[in-house]
């Protein structure tokens, strides 16, 4: 019973995900061959060990990246994509409202 109560109250806390504050925002363009990813008008290379996180907070592979998705991304010191997070509608609205 105690475990059930814990899961009910802790569930919403697990649902939130931390978005990096220093990340840049972009839109995924057309599909490119691995390890390239098109962000807006520029093409970036996915860093070795680079991670792509979908809107359900799951790690996905390069070929599962949906074109037209709005993302936050982090670059490593070589200018390669280190982390790419696909934004949900709620996250996009929150980011847009915080900029105003």
C-alpha positions as CSV (number, residue, x, y, z in Angstrom):
1,X,0.0,0.0,0.0
2,X,2.8,2.3,0.8
3,X,4.5,1.6,-2.5
4,X,1.3,2.4,-4.3
5,X,1.0,5.7,-2.5
6,X,4.6,6.6,-3.4
7,X,4.0,5.8,-7.1
8,X,0.8,8.0,-7.2
9,X,2.5,11.0,-5.7
10,X,6.0,10.6,-7.3
11,X,4.7,10.0,-10.9
12,X,4.4,13.7,-11.9
13,X,7.9,14.3,-10.7
14,X,9.3,11.6,-13.0
15,X,7.4,13.0,-15.9
16,X,9.3,16.3,-15.9
17,X,12.6,16.5,-17.7
18,X,15.4,18.9,-17.3
19,X,16.1,21.0,-20.4
20,X,19.6,22.4,-20.5
21,X,19.5,26.2,-20.0
22,X,22.5,26.8,-22.3
23,X,21.0,24.9,-25.2
24,X,20.1,26.5,-28.5
25,X,16.8,26.1,-30.3
26,X,16.4,24.9,-33.8
27,X,14.2,23.0,-36.3
28,X,15.2,19.7,-37.9
29,X,15.4,19.9,-41.6
30,X,15.5,17.1,-44.2
31,X,17.0,13.7,-43.3
32,X,20.7,13.4,-43.8
33,X,23.1,10.4,-43.8
34,X,24.5,9.4,-40.5
35,X,26.3,11.3,-38.7
36,X,24.8,14.5,-40.2
37,X,21.8,16.4,-38.9
38,X,20.3,19.4,-40.6
39,X,19.3,22.2,-38.2
40,X,17.6,25.0,-40.1
41,X,19.9,26.1,-42.8
42,X,23.1,24.4,-41.5
43,X,24.2,20.8,-41.3
44,X,25.9,19.6,-38.1
45,X,27.7,16.4,-37.3
46,X,26.4,14.2,-34.5
47,X,29.2,13.8,-32.0
48,X,30.5,10.3,-31.1
49,X,28.3,9.4,-28.2
50,X,25.8,12.1,-29.1
51,X,22.3,11.5,-27.7
52,X,18.9,12.2,-29.3
53,X,16.0,12.3,-26.9
54,X,12.4,12.3,-28.3
55,X,9.4,14.1,-26.9
56,X,8.6,11.0,-24.7
57,X,12.0,11.3,-23.0
58,X,13.3,8.2,-24.8
59,X,16.7,7.8,-26.5
60,X,16.2,7.4,-30.3
61,X,18.5,6.7,-33.2
62,X,19.4,9.2,-36.0
63,X,17.0,7.6,-38.5
64,X,14.0,8.1,-36.1
65,X,14.5,11.9,-36.0
66,X,11.3,13.4,-37.5
67,X,11.9,16.3,-40.0
68,X,10.2,19.6,-38.9
69,X,10.6,18.9,-35.2
70,X,11.6,21.8,-32.9
71,X,14.6,20.9,-30.8
72,X,17.0,22.1,-28.2
73,X,20.6,21.2,-28.9
74,X,24.0,21.3,-27.2
75,X,27.3,21.5,-29.1
76,X,30.6,20.1,-27.9
77,X,33.8,22.1,-28.1
78,X,34.3,20.9,-31.7
79,X,30.9,22.2,-32.8
80,X,29.3,18.7,-33.1
81,X,25.9,17.8,-31.7
82,X,26.3,16.4,-28.2
83,X,22.7,16.3,-27.1
84,X,19.5,16.9,-29.1
85,X,16.1,17.0,-27.3
86,X,12.8,17.1,-29.3
87,X,10.5,19.5,-27.6
88,X,6.9,18.8,-26.7
89,X,4.1,21.4,-27.4
90,X,4.1,22.3,-23.7
91,X,7.8,22.9,-23.6
92,X,7.7,25.0,-26.8
93,X,4.9,27.1,-25.2
94,X,6.9,27.5,-22.0
95,X,10.1,28.6,-23.8
96,X,8.1,31.0,-25.9
97,X,6.3,32.5,-22.9
98,X,9.6,32.9,-21.0
99,X,11.2,34.9,-23.8
100,X,8.4,37.6,-23.7
